[in-house]
């Protein structure tokens, strides 16, 4: 009888085979306790501030548009819905053992490449503003290029964690550059230049962190620079952006309109800002102010202090993410966290540089702020992966 009771007790303590073994945490309270709380809090501060700015920046254009039924809250409600879905995605990825992502590295990348090809097929991919970047499934639309961002990071993190010792071989280095080139070529066919540069830059950072030689990058740079110049010259709108960057006030009514209006918004905000909802530039002066130029509306309403505060929050998130990467228990975790944090950093730096006319205009969104459901949901899922890595870190961060 004692033996039977012991066996029953053992069975009670064993996990059920019908459940996912990776989901070790089953409620929000336990999840918050086990992850890096400072990183988590910074995510939600940025998300909350981003939602607030989408509401403020989008209300005039939403009210003026018949496509939104003149609903001032149209864009905000959609962004809020995606923020909720993103929160669910973050909770799932925060509880899913990141080491299991190794099993999905190649299938996920192959699926994303397939989606990138499907978006180019008329009837499947939707063309908006001369770019074919969206796939519509009923009322839901998404950009396959957003999926390609995270799948590329997962694939490179897994592959490099296995082959990092061979990176000193220039042939192996070129193999990875070739993979980047294939993905970049497909995305450029949409075309989506900013996403191409983002994925390529993030993958190169992963190669560098994994141990690739700097001299190999120098050789690559000498070869890539002419190609980049050719891409800029070949597309008139890209060339116009470069020329406009040199002197945006030369053609205020034309190509310089957007950046000049952005500078007006930032300048009129002063130190303390005009106040929440008091922006003037969002009233049809800046096209689609809820998107790539939302930071200029933020600077106008919250001033220099508000803009600096948001920039500092991004810096805190990035620094915290780097610490999580450094404390990851394995190279895969280090590379995975590094890739995700690097992608957030590149987007934030480029976006802020663009709206302040520190670099030519690109279509780079500001994470957590710019309107876009697919981007927000996937960004939140990525944050969940970093939080999961923080649960497995070797030492508690102080």
KAMOHU-V411300 format. One record per run of one state. SS is the DSSP state (H for helix, E for strand, - for the rest). FROM is the first residue (numbers start at 1). LEN is the number of residues. Records with the same first field share a line. If there is no record, write none. Layout:
BEGIN
SS: FROM-LEN + FROM-LEN
END
This chain:
BEGIN
-: 1-1 + 14-14 + 35-2 + 65-1 + 69-5 + 96-2 + 119-3 + 123-2 + 129-2 + 138-2 + 167-3 + 189-4 + 211-3 + 235-1 + 247-1 + 252-5 + 270-24 + 327-4 + 356-17 + 392-7
H: 2-12 + 28-7 + 37-28 + 66-3 + 74-22 + 98-21 + 144-23 + 170-19 + 193-18 + 214-21 + 236-11 + 248-4 + 257-13 + 294-33 + 331-25 + 373-19
E: 122-1 + 125-4 + 131-7 + 140-4
END
